[in-house]
Amino acid sequence: MYAQLVKSEGAKSREEMTPEEIAFQERIDRGEKIEPKEWMPEGYRKTLIRQIGQHAHSEIVGQLPEGNWITRAPTLERKQILLAKVQDEAGHGLYLYSAAETLGVSRDELLAALHSGKMKYSSIFNYPTLNWADIGAVGWLVDGAAIMNQVPLQRTSFGPYSRAMIRICKEESFHQRQGYDIMMKMCAGTPEQKAMAQDALNRFWYPALMMFGPSDKDSVHSAQSMAWKIKINTNDELRQKFVDQTVPQARYLGLTVPDENLTWNEDKGGHDFSEPDWSEFFEVIAGNGPCNAERLNARVKAWDDGAWFREGLMAHAGKAEARRRAAQVAAE
């Protein structure tokens, strides 16, 4: 199935559309939700599978930078909070894989595509978490960027994706707050702790800006995704909103955003800021980031190690179904 879905269509003009596509676009324009069993263009289905699949993979791989800090968190309360957060991420992956399955692609296919490198996940999860301040930066910046990206997706045109995002966004807001709380504690602590917080901000600032994807002029899928309301805002719009929201938060903490060109632009009512190093972004996406191999190997190992459990679940489900059918026959 996945091999048939690797290439996304470009945006079509009305003259290029079939009558079915025109009727479909009119539904989108009216703000109607598209449900799985309803007719949809194949390009719409392809784009959704790519976007939802990558989103699901990001939630699952996103557990890894934080998971190894659960036992090393400084207090029992912090351990409990971080454990709850990592569990939330697993649940988000479940919601999203389930949404993708309604489009006719199996979870096994999606995971096989991830493990083979055919499908990607967010570039941010290929960076290391070196100390406890990094866990604060991940919650504050990474989950803050995720919220900025995901809140508009509650209005996306595909019903299952839209509904999944409602709960995900509520939980992501908790994740962002716990990260910011860690940073507040670090910044109110010793000079060494505040220096750790500043270092974490320095290292995660530009990777967080990259989370919104390449600049609009280099984003190959945006035009059609916007027309179909799979995406609600452009990459650059979301990046601007993130910077404008986050800079005051950094100043409140007494931290300095690592951008010498950061200035307030009165005319546009927002900050001017430096672009990330897009060559780094594309290197990471290509698999050459600091932790690409480590993170992907961890996911493949987890999948392989869990094979016995999946087989047991399937065997149990098969026996339960056989008993159900036997009882049904006996009743008849």
Disulfide bonds with the S-S distance in Angstrom:
none
